[in-house]
Amino acid sequence: MNIVKLVDTLHLEDLKNPMHPSIFDENDSYDMLIIRLPIIEEKLELISVGFIITHDNSYYYIREEEIFEELGNRFEAPYKILDTTIDNLLKSFETYRDLIIDMEEALYLNKTKKSFINRWLELKRTIVRVERVLMHASSTMDKMIEYYTDTKDFPINHYMDLHEHLERTLHSAKLQLSKLDYLYNFHSAQTNEKMNHLIYILTIISAIFLPLNLVVGFFGMNTSGLPFSEGLSGTGSVGIFMIFLSIFMLGVIYFVKKRV
């Protein structure tokens, strides 16, 4: 069978597209299955795996060579190809879970780095992409299983296993996203607490030095009749007065703090 002539031109364009979303398309002479999956290595990549399923065979489209590879059976060979890719995805996704656990521990120990927000944004963006792709892949797999359920040679348990793995990874992605949101809120609370503590310290310093500035400004006026301006010990007297004023302000701050 010349599979190239059998496949519609538009379907062939879909198979050639490396970014095509997951889709299952039923036709009279063949069905087309494209599953788009995340590949997690050093960085996230998305690949689309395409198959043509006829009444007695299946074909895997090799995009780099633009040819169809005959697989020899309708369902087992596509299952094995997808099973390997999805199992690798299930295992490699644990990398993101470990990264989020490390970020969480750093927050609890108050050892966050300045790059926390950048790391958070990168993980959030990456996992959102994984979630979006897996939602389409799971929906497409569900549609295929429903279509072939009554087909005699369809290994439904195998494809249900693929669907379960997709759903498990999707659930994990949603869980990690919710945990990232929690970490962001926790980090914001820590940052706000530090800012509030800093403002509190600045307020205490201001409460002590503002009255002293008032005293300095008062005695710095170029007018006659200022207190302590006639004697030789005026400067010392003002200094002692400022010390007592500072002690008094500290006492006021301590009393207010204790009352609060």
N, C-alpha and C positions, 0 to 999 in steps of 0.2 A: 504493500500500500504506500502510495506517495503521500505522506502526511502533510507535506508543504502545500500541495495542491488542495488537500482536503480542508485545511484551516483557512478560515476567512481572513482577509487582509487586515481588517481592523483588529481581530484577535491576535494576529501575528505582531502587529505594532504594540499591542499590550504586553505581549511576552517579551518583546525586545526592550521595553521600558524598565530600567533597573529600579525605578522609584514607584512603580505601579502599586497601588494599594491592593489589599487582599480582596479577592472576588471569586465567586463560583458561578459560572455561566453555563446553563443547559442548552443544548442544541439537539437537532434530530440525529446527526451522524457522529457527533462527539460532544464531550463536555470539557470546559476549560477551568482549571483550578490554578489560581495564583495566591500564594501565601507570602505576605510580607512579614519578615521577622527581624528583630534586633539582634545584632551580633556584638557582644561585649568583649572587647580585647583591651588594647591600651586605651582606646576611645570607642564611643558608641558608633556603630555603623548599621545601616538598614539595608537589607537585601530582599529582593522579590524572587521567589522560587516558583517556576511555572511548569504546569503539566497539561498535556492533552490526553483525555481518557476516551478511548473509543469503545465499541461494543465488545472487543476481545483483546484489547491491549492498552498500554499507556506509554506516553513518550515524555521524556524530560527535556526541556529546552535549555541548551547550553548557550548562554548569551554571548560569551566571549567568542565562540566559533560560529554563532548563528546557525546552529544545526539542532535537529531533534535526535535524541538518543532513545532507541527502542528499549524498553525496560523488560519486556517478555511476559508481563501479566498486568492485569488492570489495577489492582489495588495494593498488593503486597510491596512492590518495589517503591511506589510513591510514599507508602507508609514508612519504610525503612529510611528513606532520604530525609523525610520530615522529622522522624523520631530522633535521629542523630542530632539534627540542628536544634530541635526543641529541648532535648536533654542537656545539650551544652549551654543553652540559654538559661535553663533552670539552675544549673550549677554556677554559671558565671555571674548571675544576678546577685548571688550572695556577696559579691565584692562590694556592691552598693550598701547592702545591709551592714557589713563590717565597718565601712567608712562612717556611716551614720552612728553606729554604736560608739566609735572612737570620738566623734564630735560630741555625743551625749556625755561620755565620761569626762571629757575635757571641760564641759560646762559645769558638771557637778563638782569638779575639783577646782573650779574657777581658774582654769589654765587655758582659756581660749586665746587664740592668736588673732592678730589684726586682720588676717586673711579669712576669718570665719565667714563673713557675709559673702565673699567671693566664692568660697567653697560651697556655701549653702545654695547660692544662686545656680552654680554649675550643676550640683546634684539635683536640684529642683527641676531645672530645665531638662536634664537628661532623663530623669525618671518619668516626667510628664510625657515626653516623647515615647518612651517605652510603653507606658500605659495606653496611650492613644493607638499605637500600632497593634498592641495585643488585643485591644477591644475589637478592632476590625478583624484580626486573624481568628479570634475565638468565635465571632459571629459568623464568619465565612465557613469555618469548620463545622459549626452547628448546622448551617444550611446544607452543607454537603452530606452530613450524616443523615439528616432528615430525608434528603432526596433519595439516597441509596439504601435506606433502611430495609426496604422490601426486596432488594436485589439479592439473589441467592448466594453469589460468591463474594459478597461484600463483608469483609472482616470488621464488623461493627465494634467489637470490643477493642480492637487495635486503635481505631480512630477515636473511640470514646476516651481511650488512654491519652491520645494526643490532645484532645479537647480538655481533659482534666489537667494536664500539665500546663496548657496555656492559661486556664482559669486559675491555677495555683500561682503561677508567676504574676498574673494580673492582680490577684488578691494581695500578693506580697508587695507589688508596686504601689497599690493604694494604701497599704499599711505604712510603707516607708514615707509616702507623701504626707500622711497625717502626722507621722512622727517628726518630719521636717518642719511642719507647721508648728508643732509643739515646741521644738527646739528654738525656732525663731522667736516665739512668744517668750520663752524662758530667757533667751539672750537679751531681748528687749527689756525685760524686767530687771535683769542684772545691770544693764547699761543705765537704765533710769535710776536704779538705786545708787549707783556710783555717782551719777550727776547730782542727785538730790543730796548725797553726803558732801560733795564738793561745794554745792551752793550753801549748805548748812555751815560749813567751815568758814566760807567767805563772809557769811552773814555775821558770825561770831566776831571775826576779825574787824568787820566794819563797825559792829556795835561797840567795840573797845576803842577804836581809833577815831571814830567820828567825833565823840565828845572832846578828845584830845586835840583834834584839828580845830574844833570850835574855840578851845582855850587859846591855842597858838594864834588863831586869827584875831581873837579879842585883844590879846596883849601885843599883837603886832600892829595895831592901829596907831597911826602917827598923830595922836591927840594927847592933850595934857590931862592930868588928874587920874591916870591909871593906877590901880592898886599896885603896891610893891615897887613903884617906879622911883620913889625918893630914897629908900634905904640902900645900903651896900649889899644886902643879902636878898634882894628881890628875886634874882634868878633862881637861887636855891629854894626860896619859898615857893615859887611857881612850880619848880620841879617836884617838890614834895607834894604839892597840891595835885599835880598830874598823876603822881604815883598812887595817891589815895583815891583819886577819881577812877583810875584803872582797876584798882582792887574792888572799888564799889561796883563798877560795871560787871566785873567777873562774878561778884556775888549776886547781882541781879540776874545775870544769865543763868547761873546755877540754880537759883530759886525758880525761875520760869521753867527751866528744863525739868526740874524735879516735879513741879506741879503738872506739867504736860505728860 
